[in-house]
Amino acid sequence: MDQRHVLTGVAEKEKIDRKGAELTHQLTPLHTPRTAVTFEKGSRAGDAEHALRSLAVLIGEANADDDGVSTEFTNVHRAAPDLDNGSTAIDGVGTFVQYAWVRQVTADFRHTCGDGKPVTGRATGWVIDGSGTLECSAPIEDAKKEEPALDAARLSCGPDAPAART
C-alpha cells in the first residue's frame, strides 16, 4: 500500500505589500484525484466496490463490520475537491503561494471469490483534501521531503527559495 500527499493545484507566487490584502492568483490544476479500480486478472463483476471497501477498512476510513453501506472513499463518481474555494486574506507582507493537496492511497489487491478463481488488481482513492498558503522567504517549519507545501514552494517560489528547502 502506498499513501502519499499529492499536490492538486498551485498558484503563481504573488507579492503582497500591505497587510490585509487578498491573494488573487488562481490555482492551476496539477492533478485530479480519482477513485478507481483496475483489474489485471479475474472476474470484474462487482469486485470494484469490494476492493475499495477493503482498502477503506485498511486505512481506517470504514469499519470491517459495516453492512455494505458505501463510504465516500468507495464512491467512484466522487467529485474532486474544488480548487476555487474562495479568497485568502494575508496578514503580513511578502511573496505568497497558495496550494491544494490530497492524500492519495493506492494498493494492489488479490482475493478469491466463490468460484475459487483469484482476482487481482489495483485500487486507488483519496482522503483528506487540504490547502495552504506559504511565504517564499520563510522556511517551512519541520518540513518533511514529501510535504505538499515543499512541492508548491519549489514550483512557484523556485528551488532556491527558503520555503523550498528542507
N, C-alpha and C positions, 0 to 999 in steps of 0.2 A: 504494500500500500504506500502511496506517495501523497503526502499532504504538503502543500506549499502556498505561499501568498503569491498571487498573480496580479500585476498592475493592469487595471482595466481601462484607465484613462489618465491623462496628464495634460495640464495646461502649460503654455509657454510661460517663462518667467515674466514677472510683472513688477516694475519698480513703483513703490509707494512712497511718497514723500510727505504725507501728512497722516496723523493719527485719525482713526475712524473711517478711513477710506475703504471702499468696497473693491474687491477683486473683480475684474470684468472679463478676463480671458476665459473662454470656454474650454472645457476638457476635450482633448482629442481622443477618440476611442482607440485603444490599443489591442484589447482582447475582449471578446464577448463570451462570458461564461455560459456553459450549456450543461444540461443533464442528458446523458446518453448512455446507451449500452451497445457495444459492438460484439458480434459473435464470431468466433473463429471456428468452432466445431460444435455440432449437435443441433438439436431442435431449437427453434427460436420462439415457438408459440408460448406466450405467457411468461417467458423467462426474464424479460427486461425488468418488470416490477420486482420479481423475486431477487434478482441480482442487486438492484438499487436498495431494496429493503434490507438485505443482508449487510450492505455497505453502510447504510444508515445506522444499523444496530452496532456495527463495529466501531464507528466513530462517535457513538453516543447521541445521535440525532433521533433515534427511535428505540423503543423497548422491544426485546425479543418476544415478549408475550402479547404484543399488540394484536388485535383481531383483524388485521388486514387493512385497517384504515390508513390511507395514503398520507404520508407526511409531505411537506413542501419539498423536501430533499428528493423524493422519488418522482416528482412531477416532471415528466419530460417536456411539458408545454410551459414550464415556468419561465416567466419573463426575466431577462437580465436586469440588473439594477440600473436605475436611471442616472445617467451621468450629469444631467442638468438639474441638480437638486436645490437650486436657489442661489442666493448670494452669500458671500462671506465678507464680513467687515473685519478689518485688521486694526489692531490697537497700536502697533508700532510702525516704524518706518524701515524700509529695506527692500530687498528684492525677493518676492514671494512666488511660490509654486503651489498650485492645488493639484491633488491627485486622488484617485479612487482605486480600490482593490477588492479582491475576494480571496477566500481560502479555498483553493481547488483541491478536490480529493479524487484520486484515481487508484483503482485496484484491479488486478487480474482476478478472475474467479474460475472455479471449477465446481460443478455439482452434478449429482446424478438424479435423474427423475425416476418415476415409477417403472419405466421400461428398462432401466439399468444402463442406458447409454449416457456417457458423460457429455456435459455441455460446458464449453469453455468460452471465455471472452474477457472483455474489459468494461468496467463500469466507471463512469466519470460524473461527478456532480460538484456542487459548490455550496459552501456555508459561509456565514459571516461576511457580509459586504461592509466595507468601511470607506472612509475618505479622510483626508487630512490636508493640512497646509504646512509648508516648511519655509524657512528663510534661508536663502542660499549661502549667506556668510556665517551661519551658525551651525556648528557640528550637531548632528543628531545624537542626543544622549543615549548611551547604552545600545547603540545600533548593532544589529546582527547582520551578517552579509546578505541574508535572504529577505530583509525587510523591504516592503514596497516603497517606503519613503526614500531609501537609498537609491533605488532604481529611478524614482521620479527625479531626484536631485541630479543623478548622472545624466539623465535625458534632457532636462530643462535648464539646470544651472550650469552643467558642464562637468566633466570628470575631475577637474582640478578644484572645484568649489569645496569649501569646508564641509558643506552639508552632504557631499557625495563621498566622503571618506569615512571608513570605519575606524 
